[in-house]
């Protein structure tokens, strides 16, 4: 069936602020869907309250509504479009791109008659299909009806029903609440004594107060299939995904591998057939769908776990893994097209009605932030706890696994072999039996210490095939110790590189050589990385998409052009302190570079985001933002320069190496960035400029720190240099606490110096974002924090423009911004943090890069500030070339959003280290707004150290 031409205008519901369990993979889906519908001439409106994402930017949709995700906001938008002569009436709503938030909101609006009232159709799925899949009892009944195996289970809407179900099924049990995301409210119950508390938590977590009490198939293998279905009931499998971790760990917290590695062909075909049957049974549905199965490793018996009638967390991964843009095609299916009427987006010559073939392996590893939640239960289970993820692409499982480890931003050079191994066998064995974020590394450590593979398998229930692969790394490490750098046989060296060993790992194993020595020797031997194309069809058809990964195998498929080019370094995995706002900046940087006539090249390893969409850059390298990989891409491409200002601290950390190697940094120079990042040198600069700053001192050990603290006066703020998100910062009030804080900091960040400055207790805090082009400074925005100094700016509610600062204070903030921008010779962006006490303005820090707040200000003022800043960094434009008109009426508030519900055992307290996972934007007309008044009343409530 061709496109339904009656659909002229579509509303896409977003997923709201980033929280654990629902992250930027849904913003990626919504962005793709919007661009896909716009290609069809459809006018797209988006509702989403998240200002940090590219999805809520004018480059993505025709009309963007930064409003809270509730029925009232939906009605306001539908009414506006119905009554305005300039706006088209909305014909349809697409709720399958915004995760559980969007689906639940669509159902609530339907129940309240909103869609009917405004003549809006739900497309992509109907509420009956949602009900069948999200309601645990309906899903179980449907599976039984169509002959698909399910675990023994019973539904419970009350405490009494839950206890009866447990008695009938027996322990261990799993509790699965209906209509929740990220496993929220769910969990395993191993013994009767723990059941009451778990059942109560599950009933409260479900919006319908309903749970499924189910037999726990712990230790079984877990698989996902990503599918697409059209209106004609054509179904294709885009990707099979195998969980490295067995059942018992939420898929969002599992290491996953595509394609499935350990399935027999018979079992895989059976699983395919069951998935297709399930998808055709759920009713009116056209789009992307995710089906999860569990397989008994003893006899390959298959049971269905769940089906999601929407794009899922894994859809983003599957899209990046295969090059098949699921959300883009799903949006076209939602407006009536069938698969055989659409073209393959990669080859442009074949149909979209085909199943991708992979001649490489994908490994996804989640990224956790337990360090931000002191006292949290770190054991992984049914409730998702990770904040982001990375993806590695290689010719083998083990190469992809090592590349994913290098991408994690946890200071590892691969899977072990880097001097950071654990040697405590009791601790290692505990980690194997009790999965946490570092179990993968514990497996390698156990093997290094001689623990047999079979013992590890029994402790972890991980398939032996995966463990044998990791054992090979331990064997290779031992073999390499027999050689010195100059006598490693070329074939041994090649094997090491094909197995994903980084030059840093090889240098550590050999001892007494550096990473550069290994790199130089490798070049002498002619061992160079080659780049292969992600083409969806195992090179059977010619692909048109410049989307590459590196390996050591045969010919290089990435041919550098002779155009002038620029590389943008991405921000790696989402984590607390560095989230989707930096991806927003990278996307705008790519667009701006392209507009200025440059070939724009992206390097990033985050599968959830828009920057790694294959049509965002002229060339995409899906590679770790890790020095060795970045260096070789630069060697190949020979760009005019590299942009490090847009990718947060991940990209900024590369600046020193780039500078040392004589590679041009686009924008502010490394020596000037270094002054701003080095807390001590920056304070010296402020002294020279006559700008007030808190009294400070720099220490390299605890003894020196105590001396400094007593000179500057308690309370003091202790912080390391070169970190983001307030990592390691704390407020201390005595010598004993200071000693503990400094010893811990220097243990976590060896070689770093610690800045100790007097903490301005009860001061107000404010910040500025600005652009400097060498001649003129433009202040993007001044924001006043509602919370006092001491709470990290990322955890503060910030108001634009300031609401309570005197004219004199604002003038000083502007004057200091100008002075510092000139002194640091900023080219592009700079963020500054201020503390205000008794009318005096103190400068706390300056960040010579895109900040967390620039996307928020760009949305609030409706000005494309990153685009402007990138063109200034490139030197192709000056500030005077732009006409900047701010469009904000009243105030905009940036409101942090936390995921404390995932860690109920952790007290909610805020301090200098950032803990929020996302943010929302709220517009208010004036300071009489009741929401603002409430925020202001609670401003100091959670302040802690």
FIPAZA-249811 format. One line per 4 residues: their letters; for each residue z, x, y of C-alpha. Coordinates in steps of 0.2 Angstrom, whole numbers, plus 5000, padded with zeros to 4 digits. Each point is the difference from the previous one (the first is absolute). Layout:
N
a = Z X Y | ...
END
This chain:
945
xxxx = 5000 5000 5000 | 4996 5007 5017 | 5011 5001 5015 | 5008 4984 5006
xxxx = 4993 4998 5017 | 5012 4987 5005 | 5013 5014 5002 | 4998 5007 5018
xxxx = 5018 5006 5004 | 5013 5006 4988 | 5019 5004 5003 | 5007 5015 4989
xxxx = 5019 5000 4997 | 5007 5017 5001 | 5016 5007 4991 | 5011 5004 5015
xxxx = 5011 5015 5002 | 5000 5014 4987 | 5014 4997 4988 | 5004 5008 4983
xxxx = 4989 4989 4988 | 4987 4995 5012 | 4992 5014 5009 | 4984 5005 5009
xxxx = 4989 4997 4985 | 4999 4982 5006 | 4995 5006 5017 | 4986 5009 4992
xxxx = 4995 4985 4991 | 5001 4989 5015 | 4990 5013 5010 | 4986 5001 4987
xxxx = 4999 4981 4998 | 4999 4998 5019 | 4986 5012 5002 | 4991 4993 4985
xxxx = 5000 4982 5007 | 4994 5007 5017 | 4985 5007 4991 | 4996 4982 4996
xxxx = 5001 4994 5018 | 5016 4991 4997 | 5013 5001 5015 | 5016 5007 4993
xxxx = 5018 4997 5006 | 5015 5009 4994 | 5018 4996 5001 | 5012 5014 4996
xxxx = 5016 5006 5009 | 4997 5018 4996 | 4995 5011 5015 | 4999 5016 4991
xxxx = 4985 4996 4989 | 4981 5001 5004 | 4999 4982 4992 | 5006 4993 5017
xxxx = 4988 5010 5010 | 4985 4993 5009 | 4988 5012 4990 | 5005 4989 4985
xxxx = 5000 4982 5005 | 4993 4989 5014 | 5017 4992 5004 | 5016 5008 4996
xxxx = 5017 4990 5001 | 5015 5011 5000 | 5012 4987 4995 | 5014 4997 4988
xxxx = 4994 4994 4983 | 5006 4982 5000 | 4993 4982 5000 | 5004 4998 5019
xxxx = 4989 5015 5004 | 4986 4994 4988 | 5000 4983 5009 | 5000 5008 5017
xxxx = 4984 5010 4995 | 4991 4985 4992 | 5004 4989 5015 | 4994 5013 5013
xxxx = 4983 5002 4990 | 4999 4981 4999 | 5003 4997 5019 | 4992 5015 5008
xxxx = 4981 4999 5005 | 4998 5019 4998 | 5008 5001 4983 | 4992 4994 4984
xxxx = 5009 4987 4989 | 5007 5009 4985 | 4991 4994 4984 | 5009 5009 4986
xxxx = 5015 5011 4996 | 5000 5015 4989 | 5018 5003 4993 | 4996 5012 4986
xxxx = 5000 5016 5010 | 5018 5000 5007 | 5010 5002 4984 | 5014 4988 4995
xxxx = 5004 4997 5019 | 4983 4992 5003 | 5000 4990 4984 | 5017 4993 5003
xxxx = 4996 4995 5018 | 4983 4992 4995 | 5010 4989 4987 | 5013 4995 5013
xxxx = 4987 4995 5012 | 4991 4990 4987 | 5016 4991 4995 | 5003 4996 5019
xxxx = 4982 4993 5002 | 4995 5013 5012 | 4983 5005 4993 | 4995 4981 4997
xxxx = 5006 4996 5018 | 4988 5013 5008 | 4986 4998 4987 | 5002 5018 4993
xxxx = 4995 5004 4982 | 5009 5013 4989 | 4987 5012 4993 | 5001 5013 4987
xxxx = 5013 4990 4990 | 5008 4983 5000 | 5018 4996 5000 | 4999 4994 4982
xxxx = 4995 5017 4994 | 5014 5008 5010 | 5012 4988 4992 | 4994 5004 4982
xxxx = 5002 5019 5002 | 5015 5001 5012 | 5011 4987 4991 | 5006 5009 4985
xxxx = 5002 4985 4989 | 4982 4993 5004 | 4993 5018 4997 | 5009 5000 4983
xxxx = 4994 4983 4995 | 4982 5004 5005 | 5000 5016 4989 | 5007 4991 4985
xxxx = 4986 4987 5003 | 4986 5012 5000 | 5007 5011 4986 | 5006 5015 5009
xxxx = 5016 5009 4994 | 5015 5000 5012 | 5018 5006 4998 | 5013 4987 4994
xxxx = 5007 4992 5016 | 5008 4985 5008 | 5000 4994 5018 | 5016 4997 5009
xxxx = 5003 4991 5017 | 5019 5000 4998 | 5014 5012 4994 | 5003 4989 4985
xxxx = 4981 5000 4994 | 5000 5019 5003 | 5015 5002 4988 | 4993 4989 4987
xxxx = 4983 5010 5001 | 5009 5016 4997 | 5010 4993 4985 | 4983 4995 4992
xxxx = 4990 5016 5003 | 5013 5013 4998 | 5002 5017 5009 | 4992 5011 5008
xxxx = 4993 4987 5012 | 4990 5001 5016 | 5002 4988 5014 | 4984 4996 5010
xxxx = 5002 4989 5016 | 4985 4989 5005 | 4990 5003 5016 | 5007 5018 5004
xxxx = 4991 5016 5003 | 5004 5018 4995 | 5011 4993 4986 | 5013 4995 5013
xxxx = 5015 4991 4992 | 4995 5005 4982 | 5008 5012 4988 | 5005 5005 4982
xxxx = 5016 4994 4992 | 5005 5010 4985 | 5017 4992 4996 | 5008 4983 5002
xxxx = 5013 5006 5013 | 4987 5004 5013 | 4990 4984 4998 | 5009 4988 5012
xxxx = 4998 5012 5015 | 4981 5003 4996 | 4996 4982 4998 | 5009 4995 5016
xxxx = 4990 5014 5010 | 4984 4993 4992 | 5003 4982 5004 | 5004 5005 5018
xxxx = 4984 5011 5002 | 4988 4987 4995 | 4994 4989 5014 | 5000 4985 4987
xxxx = 5016 5006 4992 | 4992 5002 4984 | 5000 5014 4987 | 4992 5004 4984
xxxx = 5012 5007 4987 | 4989 5010 4988 | 5002 5012 4985 | 4999 5018 5006
xxxx = 4986 5010 4992 | 5008 5017 5005 | 4990 5015 4995 | 4984 4991 4997
xxxx = 4984 5006 5009 | 4994 4992 5016 | 4983 4997 5007 | 4991 4992 5014
xxxx = 4982 4994 5002 | 4992 4997 5017 | 4987 4986 4999 | 4988 4990 5011
xxxx = 4995 4982 4996 | 4987 4990 5009 | 4997 4981 5002 | 4988 5000 4985
xxxx = 5014 5007 4989 | 4992 5017 4999 | 5014 5013 4997 | 5000 5019 5001
xxxx = 5013 5013 4997 | 5000 5012 5014 | 5013 5012 4993 | 5013 5002 4986
xxxx = 5016 5008 5005 | 5013 5007 4988 | 5018 5003 5005 | 5006 5017 4995
xxxx = 5018 4993 5000 | 5003 4987 4987 | 5006 4982 5003 | 5016 4999 5010
xxxx = 4994 5008 5016 | 4991 4989 5013 | 4982 5005 5001 | 5002 5004 5018
xxxx = 5013 5013 4995 | 4989 5006 4985 | 4989 5015 4999 | 4983 4992 4996
xxxx = 4984 5007 4993 | 4982 4993 5000 | 4991 4998 4989 | 5012 4996 4986
xxxx = 5003 5015 4990 | 5009 4996 4984 | 4992 4983 4995 | 4990 4998 4984
xxxx = 4983 4992 5003 | 5005 4985 4990 | 5015 4997 5010 | 4991 5002 5016
xxxx = 4986 4988 4996 | 5014 4987 4994 | 5009 5003 5017 | 4983 4997 5010
xxxx = 4997 4984 4991 | 5017 4993 5003 | 4999 5005 5018 | 4984 4991 5002
xxxx = 5006 4985 4991 | 5016 5000 5011 | 4990 5001 5016 | 4988 4986 4995
xxxx = 5015 4989 4996 | 5009 5001 5017 | 4989 4987 5009 | 4991 5001 5016
xxxx = 5000 5019 5004 | 4987 5012 5007 | 5005 5017 5004 | 5010 5015 4994
xxxx = 5014 4998 4987 | 5012 5011 4992 | 5006 4997 4982 | 5014 5010 4992
xxxx = 5003 5002 4981 | 5012 5008 4988 | 4996 5008 4984 | 5011 5004 4985
xxxx = 4997 5019 4996 | 5004 4996 4982 | 4986 4987 4996 | 4991 4998 5016
xxxx = 5005 4982 5002 | 4996 4994 5018 | 5010 4988 5011 | 4996 4994 5017
xxxx = 5013 5004 5014 | 4992 4992 5015 | 4984 4996 5010 | 4999 5001 5019
xxxx = 4986 4989 5008 | 4998 5012 5015 | 4996 5018 5003 | 5015 5010 4995
xxxx = 5009 5016 5003 | 4989 5007 4986 | 4984 4993 5008 | 5000 5013 5014
xxxx = 5003 5014 4987 | 4986 4993 4989 | 4988 4999 5015 | 5003 5018 5004
xxxx = 5000 5005 4982 | 4983 4993 4996 | 4992 4999 5017 | 4998 4981 4997
xxxx = 5007 4991 5016 | 5009 4986 4992 | 5006 4991 5015 | 4983 5001 5009
xxxx = 4991 4992 4985 | 5014 4988 4997 | 4998 4993 5018 | 4982 4997 4997
xxxx = 5004 4991 4984 | 5012 4989 5009 | 4986 4994 5012 | 4989 4995 4985
xxxx = 4990 5015 4995 | 4999 5004 4981 | 5001 5018 4994 | 4982 5001 4995
xxxx = 4995 4996 5018 | 5009 5015 5008 | 4995 5018 5000 | 5010 5015 4994
xxxx = 5008 5007 5016 | 4998 5018 4993 | 4983 5001 4993 | 4992 4987 5011
xxxx = 4987 4997 4987 | 5009 4992 4985 | 5010 4984 4999 | 5018 4997 5003
xxxx = 5000 4991 4983 | 5004 5016 4991 | 5015 5009 4993 | 5004 5017 5008
xxxx = 4999 5015 4988 | 5012 5015 5004 | 4996 5018 4995 | 5016 5006 5008
xxxx = 5019 4996 4998 | 5011 4992 5013 | 5019 5002 5001 | 5011 4990 5012
xxxx = 5018 5007 5003 | 5012 4989 5011 | 5009 5008 5014 | 5018 4996 5002
xxxx = 5013 5002 5014 | 5017 5000 4992 | 5006 5013 5012 | 5000 4987 5013
xxxx = 5012 4989 4990 | 5015 5010 4996 | 5009 4992 4985 | 4985 4990 4994
xxxx = 4998 4997 4982 | 4985 5012 4997 | 4997 4993 4982 | 4983 4992 4999
xxxx = 4998 4982 4993 | 4992 4983 5003 | 5003 5001 5019 | 4988 5011 5009
xxxx = 5008 5014 5011 | 4985 5011 5005 | 4994 5000 5018 | 4983 5007 4997
xxxx = 4988 5009 4988 | 4987 5013 4998 | 4985 5002 4989 | 4992 5015 4992
xxxx = 4982 5001 4993 | 4995 5013 4987 | 4989 5003 4985 | 5015 4999 4989
xxxx = 5017 4991 5000 | 5009 5016 5002 | 4990 5006 5015 | 5002 4983 5009
xxxx = 5019 5000 4996 | 5002 5017 5008 | 4990 4995 5015 | 5010 4984 5002
xxxx = 5016 5011 4999 | 4993 5011 5014 | 4997 4984 5011 | 5018 4993 4999
xxxx = 5007 5010 5015 | 5016 5005 4991 | 4997 5019 5001 | 4993 5001 4983
xxxx = 4984 5011 4996 | 4996 4990 4985 | 5009 4994 4984 | 5013 5014 4999
xxxx = 4996 5019 5000 | 5006 5002 5018 | 5017 5006 4999 | 5008 4983 5003
xxxx = 5004 4996 4981 | 5016 4993 4994 | 5009 5011 4987 | 5014 4989 4996
xxxx = 4996 4993 4983 | 5013 4986 5000 | 4994 4994 5017 | 4982 5001 4994
xxxx = 5003 4989 4984 | 5009 4987 5011 | 4985 4999 5011 | 4989 4997 4985
xxxx = 5010 4986 4993 | 5004 4992 5018 | 4983 5000 5009 | 5001 5004 5019
xxxx = 4987 5007 5012 | 5000 5018 4993 | 4999 4996 4981 | 4983 5007 4999
xxxx = 5006 5017 5006 | 5015 4999 4988 | 4987 4998 4986 | 4992 5016 5005
xxxx = 5016 5009 5002 | 5006 4994 4983 | 4984 5007 4992 | 5002 5017 5009
xxxx = 5018 5001 4992 | 4993 4997 4983 | 5005 4981 4997 | 4988 4994 4987
xxxx = 4986 4987 5005 | 5007 4987 4987 | 5018 5001 5007 | 4992 4997 5018
xxxx = 4990 4985 4992 | 5016 4992 4993 | 5009 5002 5016 | 4987 4993 5011
xxxx = 4989 4989 4989 | 4985 5008 5009 | 4984 5001 4989 | 4999 5017 4991
xxxx = 4982 5003 5006 | 5006 5001 5018 | 5015 5012 4995 | 4988 5011 4990
xxxx = 4989 5002 5016 | 5016 5006 5010 | 5005 5011 4986 | 4983 5009 5002
xxxx = 5006 5004 5018 | 5016 5008 4994 | 4990 5010 4987 | 4987 5006 5013
xxxx = 5014 5006 5011 | 5007 5011 4986 | 4983 5007 4997 | 4997 5004 5018
xxxx = 5016 5011 5000 | 4991 5013 4989 | 4988 5005 5014 | 5001 5007 5017
xxxx = 4988 4993 5014 | 4987 5013 4997 | 4998 4999 4982 | 5000 4981 4997
xxxx = 4984 4996 4990 | 4988 4989 5010 | 5000 4987 4986 | 5019 4999 5001
xxxx = 5000 4999 5019 | 4987 4986 4999 | 5010 4990 4987 | 5015 5001 5011
xxxx = 4990 4993 5015 | 4992 4987 4989 | 5018 4994 4995 | 5004 4998 5018
xxxx = 5011 5016 5003 | 5001 5004 5018 | 4999 5017 5007 | 5018 4999 5005
xxxx = 5005 4996 4982 | 4990 5014 4993 | 5008 5012 5013 | 5017 4994 4995
xxxx = 4997 5002 4981 | 4993 5018 5003 | 5014 5005 5012 | 4997 5013 5014
xxxx = 4984 4993 5006 | 4996 4987 5014 | 4990 4984 5000 | 4987 5010 5011
xxxx = 4999 5014 4987 | 4996 4987 4986 | 4987 4991 5012 | 4991 5017 5003
xxxx = 5000 5005 4982 | 4993 4983 4995 | 4986 5002 5013 | 4996 5017 4993
xxxx = 4998 4992 4983 | 4989 4987 5007 | 5012 4986 4996 | 4997 4987 5014
xxxx = 5004 4981 5000 | 4985 4989 4999 | 5000 4982 5006 | 4994 4985 4990
xxxx = 4995 4983 5006 | 5010 4984 4996 | 4985 4989 4996 | 5006 4986 4989
xxxx = 4986 5003 4986 | 5004 5018 4993 | 4985 5007 5009 | 4988 4988 4991
xxxx = 4993 4993 5017 | 4998 5009 5016 | 5015 4996 5012 | 4999 4999 5018
xxxx = 5018 5002 5004 | 5007 5017 5006 | 5017 4998 4991 | 5006 5016 4991
xxxx = 5013 5008 4989 | 5002 5018 4995 | 5000 5009 4983 | 4994 5016 4992
xxxx = 4985 4993 4990 | 4981 5003 5002 | 4991 4997 5016 | 5006 4995 5017
xxxx = 4994 4982 5006 | 5007 5002 5017 | 4986 5008 5011 | 5006 5004 5017
xxxx = 4989 4994 5014 | 4995 5010 5015 | 5007 4987 5012 | 5015 5004 5011
xxxx = 5015 4994 4991 | 5019 4997 5001 | 5013 4999 4986 | 5014 4987 5003
xxxx = 5015 5004 4989 | 5009 4985 4993 | 5018 4996 4999 | 5002 4999 4981
xxxx = 5012 4988 4991 | 5009 4987 5010 | 5018 5004 5001 | 5015 4995 5012
xxxx = 4996 5010 5016 | 4982 5001 4997 | 4991 4984 4997 | 4984 4990 5002
xxxx = 5000 5003 5019 | 4993 5017 4997 | 4987 4993 4989 | 4995 4989 5015
xxxx = 4999 5015 5011 | 4989 5009 4987 | 4988 4986 4999 | 4998 4999 5019
xxxx = 4997 5019 5000 | 4986 4999 4988 | 4992 4985 5009 | 5002 5010 5017
xxxx = 4993 5016 4993 | 4985 4991 4993 | 4997 4991 5016 | 4999 5018 5009
xxxx = 4987 5006 4988 | 5010 5009 4988 | 4999 4998 4981 | 5018 4994 4996
xxxx = 5008 5007 4984 | 5016 4993 4993 | 5012 5009 4988 | 5014 4989 4993
xxxx = 5008 4995 4983 | 5008 4983 5004 | 4991 4986 4990 | 5008 4986 5010
xxxx = 4993 5003 5017 | 4984 4996 5010 | 4997 5019 5004 | 4995 5003 4982
xxxx = 4988 4986 4999 | 4983 5008 4996 | 4991 4992 5015 | 5013 5005 5014
xxxx = 4994 5018 5002 | 4983 5008 4998 | 5008 5010 4986 | 5016 4997 4990
xxxx = 5009 5014 4990 | 5013 4991 4989 | 5011 5015 4999 | 5018 5006 5002
xxxx = 5004 5004 5018 | 5006 5016 4993 | 4995 5017 5007 | 4989 5007 4986
xxxx = 4990 4984 4999 | 4998 4998 5019 | 4995 5019 5001 | 4986 4998 4988
xxxx = 4993 4985 5008 | 5000 5009 5016 | 4991 5015 4992 | 4987 4988 4993
xxxx = 4997 4989 5016 | 5003 5013 5014 | 5005 4987 5012 | 5001 5003 5019
xxxx = 5019 4996 4998 | 5014 4991 4992 | 5010 4985 5007 | 5018 5002 4995
xxxx = 5007 4988 5014 | 4997 4984 4991 | 5007 5002 4983 | 5019 5002 5004
xxxx = 5010 5014 4994 | 4989 5002 4984 | 4985 5006 5010 | 5010 5009 5014
xxxx = 5008 5011 4987 | 4983 5007 4996 | 4998 5006 5018 | 5008 5017 4998
xxxx = 4989 5005 4985 | 4984 4994 5009 | 5005 5010 5015 | 5004 5016 4989
xxxx = 4983 4998 4992 | 4991 4998 5017 | 4995 4982 4997 | 4998 4990 5016
xxxx = 5013 4986 5002 | 4993 4986 5010 | 5011 4995 5015 | 5017 5009 5004
xxxx = 5000 5018 4994 | 5012 5005 4986 | 5011 5012 5011 | 5003 4985 5012
xxxx = 5004 4988 4986 | 5012 5013 4992 | 5010 5001 5017 | 5002 4981 4999
xxxx = 5005 5000 4981 | 5012 5015 5001 | 5015 4991 5007 | 5008 5016 5008
xxxx = 4984 5006 5009 | 4997 4983 5006 | 5017 4999 5008 | 4997 5017 5008
xxxx = 4984 4993 5007 | 5009 4985 5008 | 5013 5012 5008 | 4985 5010 5008
xxxx = 4993 4983 5006 | 5016 4994 5007 | 5001 4985 4989 | 5017 4994 4994
xxxx = 5003 5000 4981 | 5016 4999 4990 | 5009 5017 4998 | 4995 5008 4984
xxxx = 5000 5016 4989 | 4990 5006 4985 | 5008 5005 4984 | 4994 5008 4984
xxxx = 5017 4998 4990 | 5015 4989 4999 | 5011 5013 5009 | 4989 5001 5015
xxxx = 4998 4981 5000 | 5019 4998 5002 | 5000 5012 5015 | 4985 4991 5008
xxxx = 5008 4983 4998 | 5016 5005 5008 | 4991 5007 5015 | 4989 4985 5003
xxxx = 5014 4987 4995 | 5002 4987 4987 | 4992 4988 4995 | 4984 5010 4996
xxxx = 4983 4996 4993 | 4995 5011 4986 | 4981 5001 4997 | 4987 5012 4992
xxxx = 4984 5004 5008 | 4983 4995 4993 | 5004 4983 4993 | 4996 4982 5002
xxxx = 5010 4984 4999 | 5016 5009 5004 | 5000 5008 4983 | 5017 5009 4998
xxxx = 5007 4995 5017 | 5018 4994 5002 | 5013 4998 5013 | 5017 5009 4996
xxxx = 5017 5000 5008 | 5009 5015 4993 | 4998 5017 4993 | 5003 4995 4982
xxxx = 4986 4987 5001 | 4989 5012 5009 | 5001 5013 4987 | 4996 4988 4986
xxxx = 4985 4994 5010 | 4993 5017 5004 | 5002 5007 4982 | 4991 4984 4993
xxxx = 4986 5002 5013 | 4997 5018 4997 | 5000 4997 4981 | 4987 4986 5001
xxxx = 4989 5009 5013 | 5003 5019 4997 | 4994 5012 5014 | 5002 4986 5013
xxxx = 5011 5002 5015 | 5012 4986 5005 | 5001 4994 5018 | 5017 4994 5005
xxxx = 5001 4990 5016 | 5013 4990 5009 | 4998 4982 4996 | 4999 4988 5015
xxxx = 5011 4987 4993 | 4997 4982 5006 | 4984 5006 5010 | 4985 4989 5001
xxxx = 4984 5006 4992 | 4982 4998 5005 | 4983 5008 4996 | 4983 5003 5008
xxxx = 4983 5002 4992 | 4986 5009 5010 | 4983 5008 5000 | 4997 5016 5009
xxxx = 4982 5006 5002 | 5004 5017 5009 | 4999 4992 5018 | 5007 4983 4999
xxxx = 5014 4991 4991 | 4999 4982 4995 | 5017 4993 4994 | 4995 4988 4986
xxxx = 5016 4991 5000 | 5019 5002 5004 | 5012 4991 4988 | 5018 4997 5001
xxxx = 5010 4999 4984 | 5012 4985 4998 | 5011 5011 4989 | 5010 5014 5007
xxxx = 4996 5019 4998 | 5005 5005 4982 | 4989 4988 4991 | 4983 5007 4996
xxxx = 4986 4994 5011 | 4991 4993 4984 | 5015 4990 4996 | 5003 4993 5018
xxxx = 4993 4985 5008 | 4989 5006 5014 | 4995 4990 5015 | 4984 5002 5009
xxxx = 5000 5002 5015 | 5019 5005 5004 | 5011 4985 5004 | 5016 5008 5006
xxxx = 4996 5017 5008 | 5001 5004 5018 | 4984 5005 5010 | 5008 5017 5003
xxxx = 5002 5002 4981 | 4982 4995 4996 | 4994 5012 5014 | 5009 5014 4992
xxxx = 4993 4996 4983 | 4983 5000 5007 | 5003 5016 5009 | 5007 5009 4985
xxxx = 4985 4994 4989 | 4988 5007 5013 | 5009 5017 5001 | 5001 5002 4981
xxxx = 4982 4995 4996 | 4994 5013 5012 | 5012 5014 4994 | 4995 4997 4982
xxxx = 4982 4999 5005 | 4999 4984 4990 | 4982 4994 4995 | 5001 4982 4994
xxxx = 5017 4992 4995 | 5018 5003 5003 | 5016 4990 4997 | 5016 5003 5009
xxxx = 5018 4994 4996 | 5013 4998 5014 | 5018 4996 5001 | 5007 4992 5016
xxxx = 5019 5002 5005 | 5008 4996 5016 | 4983 4999 5008 | 4995 5017 4994
xxxx = 4984 5002 4990 | 5001 5013 4986 | 4985 5006 4989 | 5004 5000 4982
xxxx = 4983 5005 4992 | 4981 5000 5002 | 4988 4997 4986 | 4982 5007 5003
xxxx = 4992 4987 4989 | 4996 4982 4997 | 5017 4991 4998 | 5006 4985 4991
xxxx = 5000 4990 5016 | 4982 5003 5006 | 4992 4986 4989 | 5014 4988 5006
xxxx = 4996 5004 5018 | 4981 4999 4997 | 5002 4982 4992 | 5012 4994 5014
xxxx = 4989 5006 5014 | 4984 4997 4991 | 4993 5018 5004 | 4992 5011 4987
xxxx = 5011 5015 5004 | 4997 5011 4984 | 4981 4998 5003 | 5003 5006 5018
xxxx = 5011 5014 4995 | 4989 5007 4986 | 4985 5001 5012 | 5011 5010 5012
xxxx = 5006 5011 4985 | 4981 5003 4996 | 4997 5005 5018 | 4986 4987 5002
xxxx = 5009 4989 5012 | 5013 5001 5014 | 5012 4986 5005 | 4990 4996 5015
xxxx = 4986 4995 4989 | 5010 4985 4993 | 5005 4984 5009 | 5017 4995 4993
xxxx = 5006 4982 5003 | 5016 4995 4992 | 5001 4981 4995 | 5018 4997 4996
xxxx = 5009 4985 5008 | 5019 5001 4998 | 5007 5012 4987 | 4996 5007 4983
xxxx = 5014 5004 4988 | 4997 5012 4985 | 5013 4995 4987 | 5004 5011 4985
xxxx = 5000 4992 4983 | 5011 5007 4986 | 5000 4998 4981 | 5018 5001 4997
xxxx = 4999 4985 4988 | 4993 5012 4987 | 5016 5011 5001 | 5014 4987 5000
xxxx = 5013 5013 4996 | 4996 5010 5017 | 5008 4994 5016 | 4988 4997 5014
xxxx = 5004 5013 5013 | 4989 5008 5013 | 5001 5018 5007 | 4988 5014 5005
xxxx = 4991 5000 4983 | 4986 4986 4999 | 5002 4987 4987 | 4988 4986 5004
xxxx = 4985 4997 4990 | 4989 4990 5012 | 5000 4991 5016 | 4995 4983 5008
xxxx = 4994 4996 5018 | 5007 4986 5010 | 4994 4994 5017 | 5013 4992 5012
xxxx = 4997 4992 5017 | 5016 5006 5008 | 5017 5007 4997 | 5007 4982 4998
xxxx = 4992 5000 4983 | 5014 4995 4987 | 4993 5013 4987 | 5001 5014 5013
xxxx = 5018 4995 5005 | 5006 5000 4981 | 4992 5018 4998 | 5009 5006 5015
xxxx = 5017 4993 4995 | 4998 5009 4983 | 4994 5016 5007 | 5014 5012 4995
xxxx = 5005 4991 4984 | 4993 5011 4987 | 5002 5017 5009 | 5007 5013 4988
x = 4998 5018 4997
END
